[in-house]
Amino acid sequence: MDKLREECAVFGVSIRGGEAAGLTYNGLLALQHRGQESAGIAVTRGHDIICEKDTGLVSEVFDEKRLHKLSPASLAMGHTRYSTKGGNSRRNVQPFMSEYLTGRLTTALNGALINGAAIKRDLESRGVCFTAGSDSEVISSLIAFKNVETGDFGAAVTQSVMKLEGAFSLIVMSSTGKIAVVRDRHGFRPLCLGKSPQGVAAASESCALESCGFTFLRDVEPGEIVILENGEISHSARYSTDGKAGLCVFEYVYFARPDSVIDSQSVCEARFNMGKILAREQPALADVVCGVPDSGIDAAAGYAAESGLPLVTGIYKNRYIGRTFIFPTQAQRENAVQLKLSPLRRNVEGKRVVLVDDSIVRGTTCGRIIRMIRDAGAREIHLRISSPQFLHVCHFGTDIDSAENLIANRLDHDGICREVGADSLGHISIEGLKAACSGSRRNLCDGCFSGNYGFSVHKYVQNTEGEYKGSFHV
């Protein structure tokens, strides 16, 4: 599917009772949309950490027998992964475990470092060995190294994260019975806290807290470390207040579940607002409006409400079709769009259709969807996109890996319209997108649209490997 993917989801829980593994399993199910390639859960038992993980969906990795191995436990953490660095192999499945002289810790990461290679090189020079290609392993090893130096888990986490550059929401669990919850200083990735009569939890999105019976408490602040212990928040502090970027705006456009609230902004409301503003900025003479499932649906509703056009279900999504890479034949993999989505002829035949989607990245998927709707008898198709044109790579964990792969860098506006087969094409403006998300308490990073990342990334990424080119000392 020609959609942006973003790296991972994290979940952690500290409760009074033994159901931590089951709660984490439920939390990961709610966060499955953020990563479908692998899943893992780690728990503490006494002064030991037990970890179960594998490639696959949460429900594929964890059966009753595997969950039983992790129970009972009062402290647990989990992870779902979409790989943008390190590849999709079992050795990169999280959480990562690191052992040191006096204990163990496990680490789960949502995001990407831009100085990860430099940290890894410095640790290797000090005798630390690595077996995978993930930033999570680098962070886990760094914290373990600092834990040996300081003898204090909280200090080790603080000293380590102060050295990290990039985007991350991080959960670290120690065999001493503590969980550290950390958000990067810029606030690129979402992270929030919840509370219940049983204890406390942290998750990438509020929808996961609610699905596990936790009441949303607050968002973790950029540059903040929160310690969960014995079912309570035992400590919180800001390790940095100098962040200048902000939340990745694509959390509101596509990544997050619509029932989540991120930094005070409802995701569903933001998408509805995008559709309303899109209708004002990019009107169309049409008969009906329909959205591309799933994240185009709310924006389509906003477009219809603002334009006065009727909203119809123009595309049906088969929710029983899984990930594209598990289809048995190459033909099925290539035709994954047709297997997952099909037009409702009755609602589009003979109509001028406004088709609302969240993005055009490389252009392949929306072209196939437009052909399907046209084959179903649509008279005209006016494509409207609830994000601006993608022009720049992302350095912070989103898989926009090369500017040359972006259709907006290959073709002009009219060329894109012809390429995808639409009768007209319109994108929301950057200003319009930010206005739609004005309920957010954070600045928003729009670097993939504008090239402005809020701070200089060139000192980290100008070399040929796309990594930090300076020296680094742990």
N, C-alpha and C positions, 0 to 999 in steps of 0.2 A: 504494500500500500504506500502511495506517494504522500506520506504524512511525516511531519517532524516527529522524532522520537527524542525522549529526554531520559536521563539516566536515573531511574530507580525511585524506590520509596523506602522509608524507614519507619520503624515502630518500636517502642520500648515501654515496658510497664513494670512498676514496683507496687506490689499489693500485700495486704495482710491475708494470707490464704495460699492455696496451692494451685490455682487455676491460671497462672501467668502464661503458660505455653498455649493453652486453649484460647485465651484472650488475644494473644499475639497472632495465632492462626486466623482468627476472625478479622483482626485488624488488617492483616495482609490480604485477605480476600477482598476487603473493601478498597484496598489500594492496588489491586491487580492491574488496573488500567495504566499504571505508571511503569510497569515492567512485566513482561510475560516470558522472559527467557530462563529465569532461574528464581529460586526462593530458598531461604534459609531461616532457621530459628535457633537461638542459643539461650541456654538457661544456666543459672548458677545452682549448684547443689553442694552445700557445705562450703569448702574452699576450692571447689573445682568448677569448671565450666564444661557443659556438654553441648555440642553443636551438631545439628542435623541439617544437611543442605544438599541440593542437587539441581540439575537443569530441569526446566519444565514449569508449568503453572503451579500455583500454590496447592490446588486440589490434587495435582498429579504427584507432587513431591511428598506430601504428607497424607498418609493413610492413618487409620486408627492405631496400628502397631507402632508407627514411627512417632506419633504424638504421645503414645504411652511411655516411650523411652524418656521423654522430656518432662514427665509429670511424676510427682507434684513439684512445683517450683513457685516461688513468690517473686522472682526477678527474671525477666526475659526480654529479649530483643529479637527483631526480625527484619527481613529485607526482601524486596523483590527487585529484579534487575532487568534493565534494557542496556545492552552493551554499546557504549560509544567509544570505549578505550579498553584495550586488552583482549577483545574478541569474546565470542560466546563459547567458552570452554569451561569444563567443570572446575578447573583450577582457579578460575576467576569468580566463582560463585561466592557470595557473601552470606553471613558475616565472616570476616577474617579473624583468626585467632593468633595471638602472639604470646609466647611464653618468656618469662624472665626469671631472675633468681628467686624471687619471693612470691610469684603468682602467675596468673594468666589474665588476659583481657581479650575481648572481641570487639570488632569495629564494623559498623555499617555506614555506608556513605551514599548520599544522593547528591551528585554533582561532579565536578572535575577540577583538578588543580592545574594551574599554568606553570607552577614551579615544581611539580612532582618529580620530574626527571632529575632535577638538581638535588633535591632532598635525597632521592634514592642513591645517586652517585656518592654523596657524602657519607651516607650510612654504610654503603658497601665498602668504602675506604676504611671504615671503622670495624669491619668484620661482620656486618649484618648481611645475611643471605636472603634472597628473594626467590620465590618459586612461581609467581604469577605476574601479570601485567596490569594490575589494577591500582589506582590511586588509594583505594581503601587499604591495601596491604602496606603501602608506603606510610600512610598515617598511623596504622596500627603499630608498625615497627618503630616509628618515631616516638609514639607515646610510651611504648614499652622501654625504649632506650632511655627516655627521660625519667620513667618511673624508677629505673635502677639508680639514676643519678640523685633523684630527690627523695625517694622512699615514700612519696605521697602521691596518690592517684590524682587528686584534684589539681595539684601543682603541675604534675606531668602533663595533664590535658591542657591546662592553661598555657604553659610554656610552649607546647607543641603547636597549638592552633594559632598562636601569635605569629608563627613562622610560615603559615600556609597562605598562599595567594591563589584566589580562584573563587569558585562558587561551591558551597557545600552546606548541606544539613547533615549533621553527624550524630550518631549515637554510639557511645563507647560503654561497655559493661566490664566491670572488674570483678575478679573472684573474691574481692573484699566485701561484696554486697552493695555496690553503688553503680548507678548509671549516670553518665554525663551526657547531657543533651546540648548540642552546640549549633549555632547558626553563624554563617560567615559574616564578616564585618560589613559587607555590602547588602546583605539580605536578598541575594539572588534567588535562593530556593526557599520554599515555604516550610514552616515547622511550627507546631502548636502543642499546647498542653491541655490536659483534661483531668477531671477529678471525679471520683465516685466514692460511695461508702467503703469500697474495698481498698482504694488507694489512688495512685496517680499514674498517668500515661503521657507519652509524647508520640506524635505522629506527623507525617508529611502533610496530611490534610485532616480537617475537622470531621469529614464524613466517616473516617476510620474510628475516631473517638466515639462518635455517636453510635456506631454499629456495635460497639463493645460495651455500651452502657455508661460511658464517661460523659460528663457534662463539660462542654468547652469552657476552659478557664481563661486562656489568653494565648496570643502568639508569642513565640520566643523572639526577642528583639535581635536585630542585627548586632553581631559582636557580643552575644550573651552566652554564658555557660550556666546551665541549670543542673543541679545534682538531685537525683531521685534516690531515696533511701528509706527503707522500712515503711513503705506506703505513703511517704510524704516528700514534699520538696524541702530538702534540708539546707540548700544553699543556692543562691543565684548571684551572678556578678557580671559586669560588662568587662570583657578583656580588651575591647577596642570600641572607640566611638568616632573613628575617622573614616568610616565608609562613605563613598561618594556616589555609588551607582544606585541600585535599587532592585526590587523584585522583577524577575523576568516577566514581561508583559504577556508572554505566551502562556503563562499559567492561566490567565483569564480567557485567552482566545481558545485554547485547545487542551493543554495538559491536564488540568484539574477536573475533577468530577463536578457537575453542575450544582450538586447539593452541598458543596463545600463553601466555607467562608474563609477567605485568605486576607489577612491584614485588614480586617473590618469590611472588606468588599465581598458581597455575594457573587459567586461565579456566574450563577444563572442570570442574575440581574445585569451583570456586566455584559454578558453576551446579548441579552435582550436590548440593552442600550446600544450596543454596536450595530445591531440591525436597524434600529430607529435612525441613528446618525447616518448609516450607510444609505438608507432610503432618501434622506435629505440631500446627501452629497452626490449620490449616483442613482437618480430616479430612472424608471423604465416604463414605457408604454406596454402594459402586459395585462393578462387576464387573471393569473394566479401566481402565488408564491409558494415555493417548497424548499426545504432544507436538506442538505446532505447529512445523513446520520453519522456521528451523533452530535458533534459540537456545532454543526450548522443549523440544528433545529431551533435553538433558542434565538439565534440571530435572525433566522427566517421569520419567527413569530414577531420580533421587533420590527422587521422590515414591513411585514403585512400590517401591523398595527399603525405604523406611521404613514404608509402609502394608501391605506384603505382597501387594498387588494385582498381577496380571500386567501387564507392559508390552507393548503391542502397537503396531504401526504403523497408526495410524488415518487418516493423511493422507499421500498421495504428492505430492511436489513435482516438477514438471516443470522440470528444470534447463536446458532448452534454450529456455525462454521468457525473453526479455531484459527490458530496462527498460520500465516501463509506458508511458512517453511515446513509444516508437517503434511502438506498435501502430497499424495503419493506419486503424482506424475508431474513432469515439467509443464505440460499443457495446463494442468490445473493451477500450478503456481503462477503461470503467466496470466491466467484468466481469473485470478483471485477476486478481482473487483466484481466480475459477473457472478461468481459463486456466492459472494457475500451480499451484494446489492442487486435489486431488480426493480424496474419501474412499475408503477401502478398505472396501466394504460388508461383506465377509466377517468383518472384525474388529470391527465396531461394531453390526451389525444385532441388534436385540433386547437390547442390552447397556445397562447403566448406565455411562456413560463419564465418567471424570475427564479433562478436557481442560486441559492445562497450556500456558500461553503466557507470554511474558516481560513483557507490558505491555498496558494499555488506555490509549490516548492520547485519541483522538477517538471511538472505538467502532465505526467503520464496518466495519473488516476482520473483527474477531472476530465480529460479528453475522452476516456472510456465511458465515464458516467454520462457525459453529454451525448455521445453516440447512442447509448442505451435509451435515453429519453427521446431522442429524435427518432430512433427506430420504433418507439412506442407511439409515434404520431404527433409529437409536439410540433407546432407550426413555427415557433421561434423560441430560442433559448437565450436569455440574458443573464450572464454569469455575474454574480456580485460576491465580492470577497470581503470578509469581516476583519482582515488584517491588511496592512500595506504590502507593497512588493518586497520580497526578500532579495537583498542585494549583497549582503556581507556574511562572512563566516561567523560562527559563534565559538568563542573560546572557553565556554563555561558549561559544557556537558550536553549541549543540544547538537544533534548530528547534522548540522550544516557544516560539512567538513571542507568544502571547496567552493569558492565563488563561481568557478567555471561550471559547476553542476546545477546552478540556479538558473531557471528559465528566464528570469528577468535580466540576467546578464548576457544572455544569448540573443534575445529578441526584444524589439521595442513593443509598446503597448498593442499596436495593431497586429504585429507578428505573433504575439502570444494569443490574441483572440482568434486568429486564423489557425494557429497550431492546435488549440483545444477544440475548435469547431463551434465556437459560440457566435451568436449574432451581435452581441455587444459584451463588453467587459468593463467592470468598475471595481476599484478597491477603495476601502475606507482610507482616509488620510491618517498620518501619524497623530495629528492634533485631535482628530475625531476619535481615534482609538483611545487616547489618553483621557479624553472627556468622558468616554463611556465607562472608564474605570476610576472615575474621580472620587468614588467612595473609599478607595484604598488609602491607608495611612502612610504608604511608602511612596518614594519616588519609583519610577518604572524604568527598567532598562529596555531600550528600543534599539540596541546596537545592531541587530541583524537587519533592521530597516534603514537606520540613519547612518550607521558607522560610528556613532558616538556611544562609547561604552561607559562614559561617566568618569573614567580615569585612563591613564595611558597603559595600554597593554603591549606596546611595541618593544619595550625592553625585555619582555618575556617571550615573544613569539616571532621575532624577526629572523631567527636562524632557519636553516633549511629543514630541520626536524620539527619545526613548529613548537619548540619547547624553550624554556628559560635558558638563556645563553651565558648568564653570569655565574660566579662562584657562589657557593652556599656552605654555611657552617652550622651544623646542628648545635 
